[in-house]
Amino acid sequence: MEKYHFKPKSKIKEFLGEKFISLNAYLSLLAIILIFVFIFKEAIPIFTDADVKEEASVGKMVFKQHYYPDRPAKWGWQPNSEVPKYSLLPLFIGSIKAAIIAMLFAVPLAVAAAVYVSEFASLKIREIIKPIIEILAGIPSVVLGFFALIVLATLLQNIFGFTFRLNAINAGIALGLAVIPIVFTIAEDAMRAVPGTLRDASLALGANPWQVSFTVVLPAAFPGIASGVLLGFGRAMGETMIVLMASGNAAIISASFTDSIRTFAATIAAEMGEVVFGSTHYDVLFFIGTLLFVLTFLINLVGDYIRLKLKERLQGKLS
Amino acid sequence: MKRIIVILVMLTVVAAMVISGSSITVKGSDTLVRLGQRWAEAYMKKNPGVTVQVSGGGSGTGIAALINGTTDICEASRDMKPKEYKMAEKRGIKPYRISVALDGIAVYLNKNNPVTVLSLAQLKGIYTGSVTNWKEVGGEDHQIILYGRENNSGTYAFFKEHVLKKEDYADRTQTLPGTAAVVNAVEHDKYGIGYGGIAWATGVKDAKVKKDDNSPAVAPSLTTVSNGTYPISRELYWFFNGKPTGDLKKIVNWALSEEGQNIAKEVDYVPLPKEMALKSMVK
Protein backbone atom coordinates (compact mmCIF):
# COMPACT_ATOMS: atom_id res chain seq x y z
CA MET A 1 0.00 0.00 0.00
CA GLU A 2 3.05 2.22 0.17
CA LYS A 3 2.59 3.70 -3.30
CA TYR A 4 -0.89 5.03 -2.47
CA HIS A 5 0.47 7.08 0.34
CA PHE A 6 -0.25 10.63 -0.89
CA LYS A 7 0.37 12.56 2.30
CA PRO A 8 3.32 14.97 1.85
CA LYS A 9 6.23 14.15 4.09
CA SER A 10 6.78 17.68 5.34
CA LYS A 11 4.17 19.76 7.13
CA ILE A 12 5.60 23.03 5.76
CA LYS A 13 5.36 21.82 2.17
CA GLU A 14 1.79 20.78 2.75
CA PHE A 15 0.97 24.15 4.29
CA LEU A 16 2.62 26.13 1.46
CA GLY A 17 1.05 23.97 -1.23
CA GLU A 18 -2.40 24.41 0.21
CA LYS A 19 -2.00 28.17 0.59
CA PHE A 20 -0.68 28.48 -2.96
CA ILE A 21 -3.71 26.72 -4.43
CA SER A 22 -6.20 28.70 -2.36
CA LEU A 23 -4.42 31.93 -3.30
CA ASN A 24 -5.01 31.09 -6.97
CA ALA A 25 -8.69 30.57 -6.32
CA TYR A 26 -9.01 33.88 -4.50
CA LEU A 27 -7.03 35.69 -7.20
CA SER A 28 -9.62 34.90 -9.86
CA LEU A 29 -12.34 36.11 -7.52
CA LEU A 30 -10.36 39.28 -6.91
CA ALA A 31 -9.86 39.74 -10.66
CA ILE A 32 -13.60 39.67 -11.29
CA ILE A 33 -14.24 42.18 -8.52
CA LEU A 34 -11.47 44.50 -9.75
CA ILE A 35 -12.76 44.34 -13.33
CA PHE A 36 -16.21 45.31 -12.14
CA VAL A 37 -14.89 48.11 -9.96
CA PHE A 38 -12.81 49.54 -12.80
CA ILE A 39 -15.60 49.42 -15.37
CA PHE A 40 -18.10 50.91 -12.95
CA LYS A 41 -15.66 53.61 -11.84
CA GLU A 42 -15.43 54.92 -15.41
CA ALA A 43 -19.22 55.09 -15.60
CA ILE A 44 -19.66 57.05 -12.35
CA PRO A 45 -19.71 60.54 -13.98
CA ILE A 46 -23.09 59.61 -15.44
CA PHE A 47 -24.48 59.77 -11.91
CA THR A 48 -22.40 62.63 -10.52
CA ASP A 49 -20.99 64.99 -13.16
CA ALA A 50 -23.42 67.80 -14.06
CA ASP A 51 -22.09 68.28 -17.61
CA VAL A 52 -22.35 64.58 -18.37
CA LYS A 53 -25.81 64.36 -16.82
CA GLU A 54 -26.89 67.21 -19.08
CA GLU A 55 -26.12 65.02 -22.12
CA ALA A 56 -26.71 61.53 -20.81
CA SER A 57 -28.31 60.91 -17.44
CA VAL A 58 -29.86 57.49 -16.83
CA GLY A 59 -33.32 58.92 -17.49
CA LYS A 60 -32.19 60.45 -20.77
CA MET A 61 -30.69 57.17 -21.90
CA VAL A 62 -33.91 55.28 -21.24
CA PHE A 63 -36.72 57.59 -22.32
CA LYS A 64 -37.68 59.30 -25.56
CA GLN A 65 -36.12 62.72 -26.02
CA HIS A 66 -36.78 65.93 -27.92
CA TYR A 67 -33.45 66.59 -29.56
CA TYR A 68 -34.62 69.31 -31.93
CA PRO A 69 -37.37 71.80 -31.09
CA ASP A 70 -39.21 71.32 -34.39
CA ARG A 71 -39.10 67.53 -34.61
CA PRO A 72 -40.92 64.76 -32.74
CA ALA A 73 -39.18 63.15 -29.80
CA LYS A 74 -37.33 59.93 -30.54
CA TRP A 75 -34.99 57.31 -29.22
CA GLY A 76 -31.69 57.74 -31.02
CA TRP A 77 -28.12 56.44 -30.82
CA GLN A 78 -25.94 59.04 -32.60
CA PRO A 79 -22.96 59.70 -30.31
CA ASN A 80 -20.94 61.56 -32.98
CA SER A 81 -23.66 64.01 -33.89
CA GLU A 82 -23.68 67.79 -33.38
CA VAL A 83 -26.29 67.02 -30.72
CA PRO A 84 -25.10 63.67 -29.34
CA LYS A 85 -27.86 61.16 -28.73
CA TYR A 86 -27.36 58.34 -26.26
CA SER A 87 -30.60 56.34 -26.13
CA LEU A 88 -29.93 52.81 -24.95
CA LEU A 89 -33.34 51.42 -25.91
CA PRO A 90 -32.54 50.63 -29.58
CA LEU A 91 -29.37 48.87 -28.45
CA PHE A 92 -31.22 46.93 -25.77
CA ILE A 93 -33.87 45.83 -28.27
CA GLY A 94 -31.11 44.82 -30.68
CA SER A 95 -29.34 42.70 -28.06
CA ILE A 96 -32.57 40.99 -27.01
CA LYS A 97 -33.64 40.33 -30.60
CA ALA A 98 -30.34 38.68 -31.50
CA ALA A 99 -30.38 36.59 -28.32
CA ILE A 100 -33.99 35.45 -28.89
CA ILE A 101 -33.24 34.27 -32.43
CA ALA A 102 -30.08 32.58 -31.22
CA MET A 103 -31.99 30.69 -28.52
CA LEU A 104 -34.87 29.73 -30.86
CA PHE A 105 -32.31 28.32 -33.27
CA ALA A 106 -29.89 26.74 -30.82
CA VAL A 107 -31.98 25.29 -27.99
CA PRO A 108 -34.12 22.78 -29.96
CA LEU A 109 -31.08 21.58 -31.89
CA ALA A 110 -28.85 21.33 -28.84
CA VAL A 111 -31.45 19.61 -26.64
CA ALA A 112 -32.43 17.16 -29.38
CA ALA A 113 -28.77 16.36 -29.95
CA ALA A 114 -28.27 15.90 -26.22
CA VAL A 115 -31.24 13.49 -25.97
CA TYR A 116 -29.90 11.47 -28.86
CA VAL A 117 -26.33 11.33 -27.62
CA SER A 118 -27.25 10.57 -24.03
CA GLU A 119 -30.17 8.14 -24.55
CA PHE A 120 -30.03 6.57 -28.00
CA ALA A 121 -26.57 6.73 -29.51
CA SER A 122 -24.22 3.79 -29.26
CA LEU A 123 -20.98 4.40 -27.40
CA LYS A 124 -19.05 4.62 -30.67
CA ILE A 125 -21.34 7.23 -32.20
CA ARG A 126 -21.41 9.21 -28.97
CA GLU A 127 -17.63 9.38 -28.99
CA ILE A 128 -17.72 10.86 -32.48
CA ILE A 129 -20.61 13.32 -32.09
CA LYS A 130 -19.85 14.76 -28.67
CA PRO A 131 -16.32 16.02 -29.44
CA ILE A 132 -17.44 17.40 -32.79
CA ILE A 133 -20.20 19.50 -31.24
CA GLU A 134 -17.78 20.66 -28.57
CA ILE A 135 -15.25 21.67 -31.22
CA LEU A 136 -17.90 24.13 -32.41
CA ALA A 137 -17.27 26.01 -29.15
CA GLY A 138 -13.62 26.38 -30.11
CA ILE A 139 -14.26 28.13 -33.43
CA PRO A 140 -13.14 31.75 -32.99
CA SER A 141 -16.19 34.00 -33.05
CA VAL A 142 -14.61 36.22 -35.71
CA VAL A 143 -14.64 33.21 -38.06
CA LEU A 144 -18.32 32.59 -37.37
CA GLY A 145 -18.98 36.31 -37.92
CA PHE A 146 -17.10 36.31 -41.19
CA PHE A 147 -19.01 33.24 -42.34
CA ALA A 148 -22.32 34.94 -41.49
CA LEU A 149 -21.30 38.18 -43.22
CA ILE A 150 -20.21 36.59 -46.49
CA VAL A 151 -22.01 33.24 -46.86
CA LEU A 152 -24.99 32.98 -44.53
CA ALA A 153 -26.37 36.47 -45.25
CA THR A 154 -26.44 35.85 -49.00
CA LEU A 155 -27.95 32.41 -48.54
CA LEU A 156 -30.74 33.65 -46.26
CA GLN A 157 -31.51 36.59 -48.51
CA ASN A 158 -31.77 34.34 -51.56
CA ILE A 159 -34.13 31.96 -49.76
CA PHE A 160 -36.35 34.40 -47.88
CA GLY A 161 -35.88 37.60 -49.90
CA PHE A 162 -35.05 39.81 -46.92
CA THR A 163 -34.94 43.55 -47.63
CA PHE A 164 -31.96 43.95 -45.35
CA ARG A 165 -29.19 41.49 -46.07
CA LEU A 166 -27.64 41.85 -42.62
CA ASN A 167 -30.38 41.50 -40.02
CA ALA A 168 -31.34 40.06 -36.64
CA ILE A 169 -32.08 36.62 -38.06
CA ASN A 170 -28.71 36.36 -39.78
CA ALA A 171 -26.82 37.48 -36.67
CA GLY A 172 -29.02 35.32 -34.41
CA ILE A 173 -28.35 32.14 -36.36
CA ALA A 174 -24.60 32.76 -36.33
CA LEU A 175 -24.85 33.45 -32.58
CA GLY A 176 -26.83 30.23 -32.24
CA LEU A 177 -23.88 28.29 -33.67
CA ALA A 178 -21.79 29.64 -30.79
CA VAL A 179 -24.51 28.84 -28.25
CA ILE A 180 -25.25 25.24 -29.34
CA PRO A 181 -22.16 23.67 -27.73
CA ILE A 182 -22.84 25.40 -24.40
CA VAL A 183 -26.44 24.22 -24.19
CA PHE A 184 -25.56 20.78 -25.59
CA THR A 185 -22.75 20.08 -23.15
CA ILE A 186 -24.71 21.08 -20.06
CA ALA A 187 -27.94 19.38 -21.18
CA GLU A 188 -26.12 16.18 -22.03
CA ASP A 189 -24.29 16.16 -18.70
CA ALA A 190 -27.57 16.72 -16.89
CA MET A 191 -29.28 13.82 -18.66
CA ARG A 192 -26.38 11.48 -18.08
CA ALA A 193 -26.44 12.42 -14.42
CA VAL A 194 -30.00 11.08 -14.14
CA PRO A 195 -29.51 7.80 -12.24
CA GLY A 196 -29.75 4.61 -14.27
CA THR A 197 -32.13 3.19 -11.70
CA LEU A 198 -34.84 5.58 -12.92
CA ARG A 199 -34.45 4.27 -16.48
CA ASP A 200 -34.37 0.65 -15.36
CA ALA A 201 -37.48 1.09 -13.24
CA SER A 202 -39.47 2.64 -16.10
CA LEU A 203 -38.32 0.01 -18.56
CA ALA A 204 -39.33 -2.67 -16.08
CA LEU A 205 -42.77 -1.11 -15.86
CA GLY A 206 -43.13 -1.56 -19.61
CA ALA A 207 -42.20 1.89 -20.96
CA ASN A 208 -40.45 1.97 -24.33
CA PRO A 209 -37.15 3.86 -24.79
CA TRP A 210 -38.97 6.93 -26.19
CA GLN A 211 -41.24 7.13 -23.20
CA VAL A 212 -38.27 6.72 -20.91
CA SER A 213 -36.38 9.55 -22.60
CA PHE A 214 -39.18 12.05 -22.88
CA THR A 215 -41.32 11.36 -19.83
CA VAL A 216 -38.69 10.29 -17.30
CA VAL A 217 -35.16 11.45 -18.17
CA LEU A 218 -35.98 14.80 -19.78
CA PRO A 219 -38.20 16.05 -16.91
CA ALA A 220 -35.67 14.85 -14.35
CA ALA A 221 -32.88 16.71 -16.15
CA PHE A 222 -35.01 19.78 -16.81
CA PRO A 223 -33.28 22.11 -14.31
CA GLY A 224 -29.94 21.23 -15.89
CA ILE A 225 -31.24 21.99 -19.35
CA ALA A 226 -32.72 25.26 -18.09
CA SER A 227 -29.36 26.20 -16.63
CA GLY A 228 -27.68 25.45 -19.97
CA VAL A 229 -30.21 27.61 -21.75
CA LEU A 230 -29.58 30.49 -19.35
CA LEU A 231 -25.81 30.22 -19.73
CA GLY A 232 -26.28 30.16 -23.49
CA PHE A 233 -28.46 33.24 -23.26
CA GLY A 234 -25.74 35.01 -21.29
CA ARG A 235 -23.23 34.15 -24.00
CA ALA A 236 -25.62 35.40 -26.70
CA MET A 237 -26.07 38.75 -24.93
CA GLY A 238 -22.35 39.28 -24.46
CA GLU A 239 -21.01 37.93 -27.74
CA THR A 240 -19.41 40.72 -29.75
CA MET A 241 -17.56 39.84 -32.92
CA ILE A 242 -20.35 37.80 -34.52
CA VAL A 243 -22.98 40.50 -34.17
CA LEU A 244 -20.53 43.26 -35.08
CA MET A 245 -19.99 41.60 -38.44
CA ALA A 246 -23.35 40.00 -39.16
CA SER A 247 -26.06 42.29 -37.80
CA GLY A 248 -25.74 45.48 -39.87
CA ASN A 249 -25.26 47.60 -36.72
CA ALA A 250 -28.16 49.98 -37.35
CA ALA A 251 -29.59 51.30 -34.08
CA ILE A 252 -33.31 51.26 -34.81
CA ILE A 253 -36.40 50.47 -32.80
CA SER A 254 -38.54 47.92 -34.58
CA ALA A 255 -40.33 44.70 -33.77
CA SER A 256 -39.34 43.06 -37.05
CA PHE A 257 -36.63 40.43 -36.95
CA THR A 258 -35.70 41.12 -40.56
CA ASP A 259 -34.45 44.63 -39.73
CA SER A 260 -30.83 45.37 -38.91
CA ILE A 261 -29.89 45.60 -35.26
CA ARG A 262 -27.14 47.09 -33.14
CA THR A 263 -26.29 45.37 -29.86
CA PHE A 264 -24.69 46.63 -26.64
CA ALA A 265 -21.58 44.52 -27.07
CA ALA A 266 -21.03 45.45 -30.73
CA THR A 267 -21.47 49.14 -29.86
CA ILE A 268 -18.69 48.99 -27.29
CA ALA A 269 -16.40 47.13 -29.69
CA ALA A 270 -17.05 49.49 -32.58
CA GLU A 271 -16.81 52.77 -30.70
CA MET A 272 -14.31 52.30 -27.87
CA GLY A 273 -11.37 52.61 -30.28
CA GLU A 274 -11.90 56.25 -31.22
CA VAL A 275 -13.56 57.66 -28.16
CA VAL A 276 -11.90 60.62 -26.40
CA PHE A 277 -10.89 59.64 -22.86
CA GLY A 278 -13.10 61.22 -20.25
CA SER A 279 -15.78 62.39 -22.67
CA THR A 280 -19.48 61.73 -22.17
CA HIS A 281 -19.38 59.13 -24.94
CA TYR A 282 -16.57 57.33 -23.05
CA ASP A 283 -18.58 57.30 -19.82
CA VAL A 284 -21.67 56.03 -21.63
CA LEU A 285 -19.73 53.16 -23.22
CA PHE A 286 -18.48 52.13 -19.78
CA PHE A 287 -22.01 52.40 -18.44
CA ILE A 288 -23.09 49.97 -21.16
CA GLY A 289 -20.19 47.73 -20.15
CA THR A 290 -21.41 47.79 -16.54
CA LEU A 291 -24.92 46.91 -17.66
CA LEU A 292 -23.68 43.98 -19.73
CA PHE A 293 -21.49 42.79 -16.88
CA VAL A 294 -24.31 42.85 -14.35
CA LEU A 295 -26.75 41.29 -16.80
CA THR A 296 -24.55 38.35 -17.79
CA PHE A 297 -23.40 37.93 -14.20
CA LEU A 298 -26.99 37.59 -12.97
CA ILE A 299 -27.94 35.24 -15.79
CA ASN A 300 -24.94 33.01 -15.12
CA LEU A 301 -25.59 33.10 -11.39
CA VAL A 302 -29.18 31.92 -11.80
CA GLY A 303 -28.05 29.27 -14.30
CA ASP A 304 -25.44 27.91 -11.94
CA TYR A 305 -27.84 27.97 -9.00
CA ILE A 306 -30.39 25.88 -10.90
CA ARG A 307 -27.70 23.41 -11.85
CA LEU A 308 -26.55 23.01 -8.27
CA LYS A 309 -30.13 22.44 -7.14
CA LEU A 310 -30.47 19.68 -9.75
CA LYS A 311 -27.31 18.00 -8.56
CA GLU A 312 -28.61 17.98 -5.02
CA ARG A 313 -31.95 16.58 -6.09
CA LEU A 314 -30.50 13.79 -8.21
CA GLN A 315 -28.02 12.80 -5.55
CA GLY A 316 -30.75 12.75 -2.95
CA LYS A 317 -29.42 15.57 -0.81
CA LEU A 318 -32.73 17.39 -0.57
CA SER A 319 -32.91 19.00 2.83
CA MET B 1 25.02 24.97 -21.69
CA LYS B 2 26.15 25.35 -25.27
CA ARG B 3 22.59 25.88 -26.37
CA ILE B 4 22.08 28.62 -23.79
CA ILE B 5 25.17 30.44 -25.03
CA VAL B 6 23.98 30.24 -28.61
CA ILE B 7 20.59 31.64 -27.62
CA LEU B 8 22.19 34.43 -25.63
CA VAL B 9 24.39 35.40 -28.57
CA MET B 10 21.41 35.41 -30.91
CA LEU B 11 19.41 37.55 -28.51
CA THR B 12 22.28 40.03 -28.23
CA VAL B 13 22.54 40.27 -32.01
CA VAL B 14 18.81 40.86 -32.35
CA ALA B 15 18.86 43.45 -29.57
CA ALA B 16 21.83 45.21 -31.15
CA MET B 17 20.02 45.37 -34.49
CA VAL B 18 16.91 46.82 -32.86
CA ILE B 19 18.91 49.41 -30.93
CA SER B 20 21.17 50.47 -33.81
CA GLY B 21 18.37 50.98 -36.35
CA SER B 22 15.86 53.71 -35.63
CA SER B 23 12.23 52.76 -35.51
CA ILE B 24 9.28 54.82 -36.71
CA THR B 25 5.69 53.96 -35.83
CA VAL B 26 2.86 55.03 -38.09
CA LYS B 27 -0.73 54.60 -36.99
CA GLY B 28 -4.17 55.76 -38.01
CA SER B 29 -6.56 55.94 -40.93
CA ASP B 30 -7.75 52.71 -42.49
CA THR B 31 -7.97 54.61 -45.78
CA LEU B 32 -4.28 55.42 -45.66
CA VAL B 33 -2.96 52.19 -44.20
CA ARG B 34 -2.31 50.49 -47.55
CA LEU B 35 -0.39 53.49 -48.84
CA GLY B 36 1.47 53.77 -45.54
CA GLN B 37 2.56 50.16 -45.80
CA ARG B 38 3.77 50.52 -49.40
CA TRP B 39 5.69 53.65 -48.44
CA ALA B 40 7.18 51.87 -45.44
CA GLU B 41 8.32 48.89 -47.54
CA ALA B 42 9.93 51.06 -50.19
CA TYR B 43 11.53 53.37 -47.62
CA MET B 44 12.97 50.48 -45.60
CA LYS B 45 14.43 48.97 -48.76
CA LYS B 46 16.17 52.26 -49.53
CA ASN B 47 17.27 52.90 -45.94
CA PRO B 48 18.31 49.66 -44.28
CA GLY B 49 18.49 50.09 -40.52
CA VAL B 50 15.28 52.10 -40.32
CA THR B 51 12.22 50.16 -39.23
CA VAL B 52 8.81 51.59 -40.08
CA GLN B 53 5.82 49.96 -38.43
CA VAL B 54 2.44 50.78 -39.93
CA SER B 55 -0.92 49.95 -38.42
CA GLY B 56 -4.51 51.05 -39.02
CA GLY B 57 -7.49 51.39 -36.72
CA GLY B 58 -9.09 54.58 -38.02
CA SER B 59 -8.15 58.25 -37.99
CA GLY B 60 -9.67 58.68 -34.53
CA THR B 61 -7.50 55.87 -33.19
CA GLY B 62 -4.38 57.38 -34.77
CA ILE B 63 -5.10 60.84 -33.39
CA ALA B 64 -5.73 59.39 -29.93
CA ALA B 65 -2.36 57.60 -30.23
CA LEU B 66 -0.64 60.87 -31.20
CA ILE B 67 -2.22 62.65 -28.24
CA ASN B 68 -1.20 59.80 -25.93
CA GLY B 69 2.33 59.87 -27.38
CA THR B 70 2.29 56.25 -28.58
CA THR B 71 2.95 56.93 -32.26
CA ASP B 72 5.48 59.02 -34.20
CA ILE B 73 3.31 59.63 -37.23
CA CYS B 74 -0.47 59.72 -37.21
CA GLU B 75 -2.17 59.06 -40.53
CA ALA B 76 -5.54 60.75 -40.79
CA SER B 77 -8.11 61.13 -43.51
CA ARG B 78 -9.56 64.20 -41.80
CA ASP B 79 -8.34 67.24 -39.91
CA MET B 80 -8.30 67.03 -36.12
CA LYS B 81 -11.45 68.27 -34.43
CA PRO B 82 -11.23 71.38 -32.21
CA LYS B 83 -11.87 69.09 -29.24
CA GLU B 84 -8.88 66.95 -30.23
CA TYR B 85 -6.63 69.98 -30.70
CA LYS B 86 -7.60 71.05 -27.19
CA MET B 87 -6.86 67.60 -25.79
CA ALA B 88 -3.46 67.61 -27.52
CA GLU B 89 -2.64 71.00 -26.08
CA LYS B 90 -3.55 69.75 -22.61
CA ARG B 91 -1.08 66.88 -22.98
CA GLY B 92 1.69 69.12 -24.33
CA ILE B 93 1.48 67.75 -27.89
CA LYS B 94 1.84 70.21 -30.78
CA PRO B 95 0.15 68.64 -33.82
CA TYR B 96 1.94 69.47 -37.10
CA ARG B 97 -0.11 68.67 -40.20
CA ILE B 98 1.24 67.79 -43.66
CA SER B 99 -0.90 66.72 -46.65
CA VAL B 100 0.65 63.63 -48.20
CA ALA B 101 -1.91 62.59 -50.84
CA LEU B 102 -5.42 63.16 -52.12
CA ASP B 103 -8.38 60.83 -52.08
CA GLY B 104 -11.90 60.94 -53.40
CA ILE B 105 -14.88 59.34 -51.73
CA ALA B 106 -16.73 57.25 -54.26
CA VAL B 107 -20.39 56.35 -53.96
CA TYR B 108 -20.86 52.66 -54.73
CA LEU B 109 -23.93 51.25 -56.42
CA ASN B 110 -24.78 47.70 -57.36
CA LYS B 111 -23.95 46.91 -60.98
CA ASN B 112 -27.59 46.03 -61.72
CA ASN B 113 -28.94 49.31 -60.39
CA PRO B 114 -30.18 51.50 -63.28
CA VAL B 115 -29.26 54.69 -61.39
CA THR B 116 -25.89 56.09 -62.50
CA VAL B 117 -25.92 59.79 -61.58
CA LEU B 118 -26.62 61.34 -58.18
CA SER B 119 -26.34 64.96 -57.10
CA LEU B 120 -24.89 66.00 -53.75
CA ALA B 121 -28.37 67.09 -52.66
CA GLN B 122 -29.81 63.69 -53.56
CA LEU B 123 -26.99 61.94 -51.69
CA LYS B 124 -27.69 64.08 -48.66
CA GLY B 125 -31.39 63.18 -48.84
CA ILE B 126 -30.61 59.49 -49.21
CA TYR B 127 -28.21 59.32 -46.28
CA THR B 128 -30.20 61.53 -43.91
CA GLY B 129 -33.27 59.42 -44.57
CA SER B 130 -35.54 61.94 -46.31
CA VAL B 131 -35.23 60.05 -49.60
CA THR B 132 -36.04 56.39 -48.99
CA ASN B 133 -37.07 54.97 -52.36
CA TRP B 134 -34.93 54.56 -55.48
CA LYS B 135 -37.76 55.85 -57.69
CA GLU B 136 -37.34 59.31 -56.12
CA VAL B 137 -33.89 59.53 -57.75
CA GLY B 138 -34.81 57.88 -61.05
CA GLY B 139 -34.50 54.22 -60.18
CA GLU B 140 -36.79 51.26 -59.51
CA ASP B 141 -39.62 51.31 -56.99
CA HIS B 142 -37.75 49.76 -54.06
CA GLN B 143 -36.48 50.87 -50.69
CA ILE B 144 -32.90 52.18 -50.60
CA ILE B 145 -30.62 50.07 -48.41
CA LEU B 146 -27.99 52.28 -46.79
CA TYR B 147 -24.50 51.07 -45.97
CA GLY B 148 -21.89 53.15 -44.21
CA ARG B 149 -18.83 53.04 -42.00
CA GLU B 150 -18.47 52.86 -38.24
CA ASN B 151 -18.24 56.25 -36.57
CA ASN B 152 -14.50 55.93 -35.80
CA SER B 153 -13.69 56.13 -39.51
CA GLY B 154 -12.38 59.27 -41.18
CA THR B 155 -14.53 58.39 -44.17
CA TYR B 156 -17.64 58.52 -41.95
CA ALA B 157 -16.68 61.93 -40.61
CA PHE B 158 -15.73 63.35 -44.00
CA PHE B 159 -18.90 62.14 -45.70
CA LYS B 160 -20.99 63.50 -42.83
CA GLU B 161 -19.34 66.90 -43.05
CA HIS B 162 -19.21 67.35 -46.83
CA VAL B 163 -22.26 65.48 -48.07
CA LEU B 164 -24.64 65.46 -45.10
CA LYS B 165 -23.63 69.00 -44.08
CA LYS B 166 -23.15 67.73 -40.51
CA GLU B 167 -26.66 66.31 -40.23
CA ASP B 168 -27.12 62.86 -38.73
CA TYR B 169 -27.04 59.70 -40.78
CA ALA B 170 -30.41 57.97 -41.00
CA ASP B 171 -30.84 55.50 -38.13
CA ARG B 172 -31.34 52.73 -40.68
CA THR B 173 -27.81 53.12 -42.05
CA GLN B 174 -26.04 49.81 -41.55
CA THR B 175 -22.53 50.47 -40.33
CA LEU B 176 -19.90 47.98 -41.35
CA PRO B 177 -16.31 47.52 -40.20
CA GLY B 178 -14.12 48.60 -43.12
CA THR B 179 -14.54 49.75 -46.70
CA ALA B 180 -14.07 46.20 -47.98
CA ALA B 181 -17.17 45.12 -46.05
CA VAL B 182 -19.17 48.02 -47.54
CA VAL B 183 -18.09 47.10 -51.08
CA ASN B 184 -18.95 43.47 -50.42
CA ALA B 185 -22.39 44.38 -49.08
CA VAL B 186 -23.27 46.60 -52.06
CA GLU B 187 -21.98 43.96 -54.44
CA HIS B 188 -24.51 41.49 -53.02
CA ASP B 189 -27.39 43.92 -52.62
CA LYS B 190 -29.10 45.21 -55.75
CA TYR B 191 -30.73 48.10 -53.88
CA GLY B 192 -27.72 48.95 -51.74
CA ILE B 193 -25.66 52.14 -51.70
CA GLY B 194 -22.35 52.65 -49.96
CA TYR B 195 -19.37 54.99 -49.85
CA GLY B 196 -15.60 54.68 -49.49
CA GLY B 197 -12.25 55.32 -51.17
CA ILE B 198 -12.05 55.38 -54.98
CA ALA B 199 -9.39 52.68 -54.95
CA TRP B 200 -11.83 50.07 -53.71
CA ALA B 201 -14.64 49.80 -56.25
CA THR B 202 -14.31 46.24 -57.54
CA GLY B 203 -17.50 44.30 -58.12
CA VAL B 204 -19.56 47.47 -57.74
CA LYS B 205 -19.92 50.60 -59.86
CA ASP B 206 -19.10 54.19 -58.92
CA ALA B 207 -21.96 56.66 -59.12
CA LYS B 208 -21.24 59.82 -61.12
CA VAL B 209 -21.71 62.77 -58.83
CA LYS B 210 -23.12 66.22 -59.69
CA LYS B 211 -22.26 69.18 -57.49
CA ASP B 212 -25.72 70.65 -58.13
CA ASP B 213 -28.46 70.16 -60.70
CA ASN B 214 -26.74 72.35 -63.33
CA SER B 215 -23.21 70.97 -63.08
CA PRO B 216 -21.89 68.03 -65.08
CA ALA B 217 -21.89 64.54 -63.61
CA VAL B 218 -18.30 63.49 -62.81
CA ALA B 219 -17.04 59.98 -62.20
CA PRO B 220 -14.36 59.61 -59.51
CA SER B 221 -10.87 59.08 -60.95
CA LEU B 222 -7.27 60.16 -60.42
CA THR B 223 -7.68 63.07 -62.83
CA THR B 224 -11.03 64.36 -61.59
CA VAL B 225 -9.91 64.30 -57.97
CA SER B 226 -6.55 65.99 -58.51
CA ASN B 227 -7.99 68.72 -60.73
CA GLY B 228 -10.82 69.25 -58.24
CA THR B 229 -13.79 68.59 -60.53
CA TYR B 230 -15.01 65.56 -58.55
CA PRO B 231 -17.08 67.08 -55.75
CA ILE B 232 -16.35 64.61 -52.93
CA SER B 233 -12.58 64.73 -52.52
CA ARG B 234 -10.27 65.30 -49.61
CA GLU B 235 -6.67 65.67 -48.52
CA LEU B 236 -5.00 62.89 -46.54
CA TYR B 237 -2.69 63.96 -43.74
CA TRP B 238 0.24 62.93 -41.65
CA PHE B 239 0.28 64.49 -38.20
CA PHE B 240 3.49 64.86 -36.19
CA ASN B 241 4.21 66.09 -32.69
CA GLY B 242 5.91 69.36 -33.60
CA LYS B 243 7.77 70.06 -36.85
CA PRO B 244 9.39 66.77 -37.93
CA THR B 245 13.18 66.55 -37.70
CA GLY B 246 15.79 63.86 -38.40
CA ASP B 247 14.38 60.54 -39.60
CA LEU B 248 10.80 61.79 -39.53
CA LYS B 249 11.69 64.76 -41.74
CA LYS B 250 13.54 62.45 -44.11
CA ILE B 251 10.64 60.05 -44.51
CA VAL B 252 7.97 62.73 -45.04
CA ASN B 253 10.07 64.59 -47.63
CA TRP B 254 10.69 61.29 -49.39
CA ALA B 255 6.96 60.47 -49.39
CA LEU B 256 6.29 63.87 -50.96
CA SER B 257 9.02 63.40 -53.58
CA GLU B 258 8.19 62.22 -57.06
CA GLU B 259 9.21 58.69 -56.07
CA GLY B 260 6.86 58.65 -53.07
CA GLN B 261 3.96 60.17 -54.98
CA ASN B 262 4.37 57.63 -57.78
CA ILE B 263 3.89 54.87 -55.22
CA ALA B 264 0.69 56.60 -54.14
CA LYS B 265 -0.47 56.52 -57.75
CA GLU B 266 0.41 52.82 -58.08
CA VAL B 267 -1.92 51.87 -55.24
CA ASP B 268 -4.74 54.03 -56.66
CA TYR B 269 -4.52 57.04 -54.40
CA VAL B 270 -4.35 60.44 -56.02
CA PRO B 271 -0.90 62.06 -55.99
CA LEU B 272 -0.66 65.66 -54.88
CA PRO B 273 -0.26 68.18 -57.71
CA LYS B 274 3.49 68.97 -57.98
CA GLU B 275 3.50 72.49 -56.59
CA MET B 276 1.37 71.37 -53.63
CA ALA B 277 3.83 68.55 -52.85
CA LEU B 278 6.76 70.99 -52.99
CA LYS B 279 4.95 73.37 -50.68
CA SER B 280 4.20 70.55 -48.23
CA MET B 281 7.85 69.50 -47.87
CA VAL B 282 9.58 70.24 -44.57
CA LYS B 283 12.48 72.66 -45.03
Interface residues (C-beta under 8 A of the other chain):
Chain A: G76 W77 Q78 P79 N80 S81 E82 K85 P90 L149 I150 A153 T154 Q157 T163 F164 R165 L166 L244 M245 G248 N249 A250 A251 I252 D259 S260 R262 A270 E271 G273 E274 V275 V276 F277 S279
Chain B: G57 G58 S59 G60 T61 A64 K83 E84 M87 Q143 I145 E150 N151 N152 Y156 A157 K160 K166 D168 Y169 D171 R172 T173 Q174 T175 L176 P177 A181 N184 A185 H188 D189 Y191 G192
